[in-house]
Amino acid sequence: MKEAKRDIEGALRQLEAIEKIILAVPDQEHRERAHRSLLRWKSELMDQAGDPLRSH
């Protein structure tokens, strides 16, 4: 998480790569649980970055 604090854009790129892997997981329950967690983390990072495309 320390890296994310210094490089939010880089962390978001890494999460996008991880998301592709998660979406390929064959077990639906595991895939959905992991994807929800990733989306929460991604949302938190986007909030920290002050993403202008997100509405609050």
Backbone atoms as SQL, in Angstrom:
CREATE TABLE atoms (id INTEGER PRIMARY KEY, chain TEXT, resi INTEGER, resn TEXT, atom TEXT, x REAL, y REAL, z REAL);
INSERT INTO atoms VALUES
  (1, 'A', 1, 'MET', 'N', 0.823, -1.194, 0.000),
  (2, 'A', 1, 'MET', 'CA', 0.000, 0.000, 0.000),
  (3, 'A', 1, 'MET', 'C', 0.867, 1.257, 0.000),
  (4, 'A', 2, 'LYS', 'N', 2.093, 1.178, 0.505),
  (5, 'A', 2, 'LYS', 'CA', 2.971, 2.340, 0.495),
  (6, 'A', 2, 'LYS', 'C', 3.208, 2.824, -0.928),
  (7, 'A', 3, 'GLU', 'N', 3.383, 1.872, -1.872),
  (8, 'A', 3, 'GLU', 'CA', 3.606, 2.257, -3.257),
  (9, 'A', 3, 'GLU', 'C', 2.398, 2.997, -3.806),
  (10, 'A', 4, 'ALA', 'N', 1.208, 2.569, -3.445),
  (11, 'A', 4, 'ALA', 'CA', -0.010, 3.212, -3.938),
  (12, 'A', 4, 'ALA', 'C', -0.086, 4.652, -3.464),
  (13, 'A', 5, 'LYS', 'N', 0.405, 4.927, -2.274),
  (14, 'A', 5, 'LYS', 'CA', 0.366, 6.296, -1.758),
  (15, 'A', 5, 'LYS', 'C', 1.262, 7.212, -2.571),
  (16, 'A', 6, 'ARG', 'N', 2.340, 6.674, -3.104),
  (17, 'A', 6, 'ARG', 'CA', 3.266, 7.494, -3.882),
  (18, 'A', 6, 'ARG', 'C', 2.904, 7.545, -5.358),
  (19, 'A', 7, 'ASP', 'N', 2.308, 6.473, -5.860),
  (20, 'A', 7, 'ASP', 'CA', 2.039, 6.378, -7.298),
  (21, 'A', 7, 'ASP', 'C', 0.650, 5.792, -7.525),
  (22, 'A', 8, 'ILE', 'N', -0.357, 6.611, -7.331),
  (23, 'A', 8, 'ILE', 'CA', -1.734, 6.136, -7.453),
  (24, 'A', 8, 'ILE', 'C', -2.022, 5.699, -8.887),
  (25, 'A', 9, 'GLU', 'N', -1.555, 6.445, -9.863),
  (26, 'A', 9, 'GLU', 'CA', -1.795, 6.064, -11.253),
  (27, 'A', 9, 'GLU', 'C', -1.162, 4.711, -11.565),
  (28, 'A', 10, 'GLY', 'N', 0.041, 4.487, -11.062),
  (29, 'A', 10, 'GLY', 'CA', 0.709, 3.201, -11.270),
  (30, 'A', 10, 'GLY', 'C', -0.040, 2.072, -10.590),
  (31, 'A', 11, 'ALA', 'N', -0.539, 2.343, -9.393),
  (32, 'A', 11, 'ALA', 'CA', -1.311, 1.332, -8.663),
  (33, 'A', 11, 'ALA', 'C', -2.589, 0.994, -9.419),
  (34, 'A', 12, 'LEU', 'N', -3.239, 1.997, -9.987),
  (35, 'A', 12, 'LEU', 'CA', -4.457, 1.751, -10.761),
  (36, 'A', 12, 'LEU', 'C', -4.161, 0.909, -12.000),
  (37, 'A', 13, 'ARG', 'N', -3.027, 1.157, -12.641),
  (38, 'A', 13, 'ARG', 'CA', -2.641, 0.338, -13.804),
  (39, 'A', 13, 'ARG', 'C', -2.418, -1.109, -13.384),
  (40, 'A', 14, 'GLN', 'N', -1.787, -1.293, -12.241),
  (41, 'A', 14, 'GLN', 'CA', -1.565, -2.653, -11.749),
  (42, 'A', 14, 'GLN', 'C', -2.893, -3.343, -11.430),
  (43, 'A', 15, 'LEU', 'N', -3.819, -2.600, -10.839),
  (44, 'A', 15, 'LEU', 'CA', -5.119, -3.178, -10.530),
  (45, 'A', 15, 'LEU', 'C', -5.860, -3.572, -11.801),
  (46, 'A', 16, 'GLU', 'N', -5.715, -2.804, -12.860),
  (47, 'A', 16, 'GLU', 'CA', -6.353, -3.164, -14.131),
  (48, 'A', 16, 'GLU', 'C', -5.788, -4.475, -14.662),
  (49, 'A', 17, 'ALA', 'N', -4.483, -4.672, -14.524),
  (50, 'A', 17, 'ALA', 'CA', -3.871, -5.927, -14.960),
  (51, 'A', 17, 'ALA', 'C', -4.372, -7.090, -14.101),
  (52, 'A', 18, 'ILE', 'N', -4.464, -6.865, -12.807),
  (53, 'A', 18, 'ILE', 'CA', -4.948, -7.899, -11.900),
  (54, 'A', 18, 'ILE', 'C', -6.419, -8.201, -12.181),
  (55, 'A', 19, 'GLU', 'N', -7.184, -7.176, -12.519),
  (56, 'A', 19, 'GLU', 'CA', -8.607, -7.366, -12.807),
  (57, 'A', 19, 'GLU', 'C', -8.798, -8.333, -13.974),
  (58, 'A', 20, 'LYS', 'N', -7.970, -8.225, -15.004),
  (59, 'A', 20, 'LYS', 'CA', -8.065, -9.144, -16.143),
  (60, 'A', 20, 'LYS', 'C', -7.847, -10.585, -15.702),
  (61, 'A', 21, 'ILE', 'N', -6.910, -10.773, -14.789),
  (62, 'A', 21, 'ILE', 'CA', -6.639, -12.123, -14.278),
  (63, 'A', 21, 'ILE', 'C', -7.825, -12.626, -13.464),
  (64, 'A', 22, 'ILE', 'N', -8.350, -11.765, -12.612),
  (65, 'A', 22, 'ILE', 'CA', -9.491, -12.147, -11.773),
  (66, 'A', 22, 'ILE', 'C', -10.692, -12.531, -12.635),
  (67, 'A', 23, 'LEU', 'N', -10.950, -11.767, -13.677),
  (68, 'A', 23, 'LEU', 'CA', -12.105, -12.041, -14.526),
  (69, 'A', 23, 'LEU', 'C', -11.970, -13.360, -15.291),
  (70, 'A', 24, 'ALA', 'N', -10.776, -13.909, -15.338),
  (71, 'A', 24, 'ALA', 'CA', -10.552, -15.186, -16.010),
  (72, 'A', 24, 'ALA', 'C', -10.679, -16.379, -15.055),
  (73, 'A', 25, 'VAL', 'N', -10.871, -16.115, -13.771),
  (74, 'A', 25, 'VAL', 'CA', -10.997, -17.204, -12.793),
  (75, 'A', 25, 'VAL', 'C', -12.275, -17.987, -13.102),
  (76, 'A', 26, 'PRO', 'N', -12.166, -19.299, -13.252),
  (77, 'A', 26, 'PRO', 'CA', -13.336, -20.084, -13.648),
  (78, 'A', 26, 'PRO', 'C', -14.419, -20.219, -12.572),
  (79, 'A', 27, 'ASP', 'N', -14.038, -20.213, -11.310),
  (80, 'A', 27, 'ASP', 'CA', -15.025, -20.364, -10.242),
  (81, 'A', 27, 'ASP', 'C', -15.765, -19.039, -10.040),
  (82, 'A', 28, 'GLN', 'N', -17.058, -19.035, -10.362),
  (83, 'A', 28, 'GLN', 'CA', -17.831, -17.789, -10.350),
  (84, 'A', 28, 'GLN', 'C', -17.860, -17.131, -8.982),
  (85, 'A', 29, 'GLU', 'N', -18.087, -17.894, -7.932),
  (86, 'A', 29, 'GLU', 'CA', -18.170, -17.296, -6.593),
  (87, 'A', 29, 'GLU', 'C', -16.848, -16.641, -6.209),
  (88, 'A', 30, 'HIS', 'N', -15.757, -17.339, -6.417),
  (89, 'A', 30, 'HIS', 'CA', -14.433, -16.795, -6.087),
  (90, 'A', 30, 'HIS', 'C', -14.145, -15.558, -6.942),
  (91, 'A', 31, 'ARG', 'N', -14.459, -15.653, -8.242),
  (92, 'A', 31, 'ARG', 'CA', -14.215, -14.538, -9.167),
  (93, 'A', 31, 'ARG', 'C', -14.991, -13.294, -8.731),
  (94, 'A', 32, 'GLU', 'N', -16.270, -13.462, -8.400),
  (95, 'A', 32, 'GLU', 'CA', -17.086, -12.317, -8.015),
  (96, 'A', 32, 'GLU', 'C', -16.627, -11.706, -6.698),
  (97, 'A', 33, 'ARG', 'N', -16.258, -12.541, -5.741),
  (98, 'A', 33, 'ARG', 'CA', -15.790, -12.033, -4.450),
  (99, 'A', 33, 'ARG', 'C', -14.489, -11.246, -4.630),
  (100, 'A', 34, 'ALA', 'N', -13.564, -11.811, -5.391),
  (101, 'A', 34, 'ALA', 'CA', -12.281, -11.136, -5.628),
  (102, 'A', 34, 'ALA', 'C', -12.485, -9.845, -6.419),
  (103, 'A', 35, 'HIS', 'N', -13.395, -9.884, -7.383),
  (104, 'A', 35, 'HIS', 'CA', -13.634, -8.701, -8.210),
  (105, 'A', 35, 'HIS', 'C', -14.258, -7.577, -7.392),
  (106, 'A', 36, 'ARG', 'N', -15.199, -7.913, -6.503),
  (107, 'A', 36, 'ARG', 'CA', -15.791, -6.880, -5.633),
  (108, 'A', 36, 'ARG', 'C', -14.723, -6.215, -4.777),
  (109, 'A', 37, 'SER', 'N', -13.824, -7.012, -4.223),
  (110, 'A', 37, 'SER', 'CA', -12.746, -6.463, -3.399),
  (111, 'A', 37, 'SER', 'C', -11.848, -5.543, -4.219),
  (112, 'A', 38, 'LEU', 'N', -11.507, -5.982, -5.413),
  (113, 'A', 38, 'LEU', 'CA', -10.656, -5.175, -6.271),
  (114, 'A', 38, 'LEU', 'C', -11.350, -3.860, -6.631),
  (115, 'A', 39, 'LEU', 'N', -12.639, -3.915, -6.928),
  (116, 'A', 39, 'LEU', 'CA', -13.362, -2.695, -7.289),
  (117, 'A', 39, 'LEU', 'C', -13.423, -1.711, -6.126),
  (118, 'A', 40, 'ARG', 'N', -13.546, -2.222, -4.898),
  (119, 'A', 40, 'ARG', 'CA', -13.526, -1.326, -3.727),
  (120, 'A', 40, 'ARG', 'C', -12.171, -0.633, -3.613),
  (121, 'A', 41, 'TRP', 'N', -11.107, -1.408, -3.745),
  (122, 'A', 41, 'TRP', 'CA', -9.759, -0.843, -3.639),
  (123, 'A', 41, 'TRP', 'C', -9.531, 0.181, -4.754),
  (124, 'A', 42, 'LYS', 'N', -9.963, -0.165, -5.970),
  (125, 'A', 42, 'LYS', 'CA', -9.809, 0.736, -7.101),
  (126, 'A', 42, 'LYS', 'C', -10.574, 2.042, -6.860),
  (127, 'A', 43, 'SER', 'N', -11.762, 1.937, -6.313),
  (128, 'A', 43, 'SER', 'CA', -12.577, 3.111, -6.011),
  (129, 'A', 43, 'SER', 'C', -11.890, 4.006, -4.982),
  (130, 'A', 44, 'GLU', 'N', -11.318, 3.389, -3.958),
  (131, 'A', 44, 'GLU', 'CA', -10.606, 4.160, -2.933),
  (132, 'A', 44, 'GLU', 'C', -9.423, 4.904, -3.538),
  (133, 'A', 45, 'LEU', 'N', -8.683, 4.230, -4.415),
  (134, 'A', 45, 'LEU', 'CA', -7.541, 4.879, -5.053),
  (135, 'A', 45, 'LEU', 'C', -7.988, 6.026, -5.952),
  (136, 'A', 46, 'MET', 'N', -9.075, 5.818, -6.677),
  (137, 'A', 46, 'MET', 'CA', -9.577, 6.876, -7.555),
  (138, 'A', 46, 'MET', 'C', -10.035, 8.076, -6.733),
  (139, 'A', 47, 'ASP', 'N', -10.636, 7.817, -5.580),
  (140, 'A', 47, 'ASP', 'CA', -11.030, 8.916, -4.682),
  (141, 'A', 47, 'ASP', 'C', -9.798, 9.690, -4.222),
  (142, 'A', 48, 'GLN', 'N', -8.743, 8.975, -3.862),
  (143, 'A', 48, 'GLN', 'CA', -7.511, 9.626, -3.402),
  (144, 'A', 48, 'GLN', 'C', -6.881, 10.452, -4.523),
  (145, 'A', 49, 'ALA', 'N', -7.019, 9.964, -5.733),
  (146, 'A', 49, 'ALA', 'CA', -6.434, 10.671, -6.874),
  (147, 'A', 49, 'ALA', 'C', -7.278, 11.876, -7.269),
  (148, 'A', 50, 'GLY', 'N', -8.485, 11.948, -6.734),
  (149, 'A', 50, 'GLY', 'CA', -9.367, 13.061, -7.089),
  (150, 'A', 50, 'GLY', 'C', -9.850, 12.949, -8.518),
  (151, 'A', 51, 'ASP', 'N', -10.199, 11.751, -8.922),
  (152, 'A', 51, 'ASP', 'CA', -10.641, 11.476, -10.284),
  (153, 'A', 51, 'ASP', 'C', -11.811, 12.384, -10.663),
  (154, 'A', 52, 'PRO', 'N', -11.637, 13.284, -11.620),
  (155, 'A', 52, 'PRO', 'CA', -12.704, 14.222, -11.993),
  (156, 'A', 52, 'PRO', 'C', -13.871, 13.552, -12.714),
  (157, 'A', 53, 'LEU', 'N', -13.691, 12.330, -13.204),
  (158, 'A', 53, 'LEU', 'CA', -14.765, 11.643, -13.925),
  (159, 'A', 53, 'LEU', 'C', -15.756, 10.971, -12.977),
  (160, 'A', 54, 'ARG', 'N', -15.389, 10.853, -11.728),
  (161, 'A', 54, 'ARG', 'CA', -16.271, 10.192, -10.761),
  (162, 'A', 54, 'ARG', 'C', -17.183, 11.227, -10.137),
  (163, 'A', 55, 'SER', 'N', -18.442, 10.852, -9.961),
  (164, 'A', 55, 'SER', 'CA', -19.384, 11.748, -9.286),
  (165, 'A', 55, 'SER', 'C', -19.594, 11.250, -7.875),
  (166, 'A', 56, 'HIS', 'N', -19.663, 12.153, -6.923),
  (167, 'A', 56, 'HIS', 'CA', -19.838, 11.765, -5.509),
  (168, 'A', 56, 'HIS', 'C', -21.210, 12.139, -5.050);
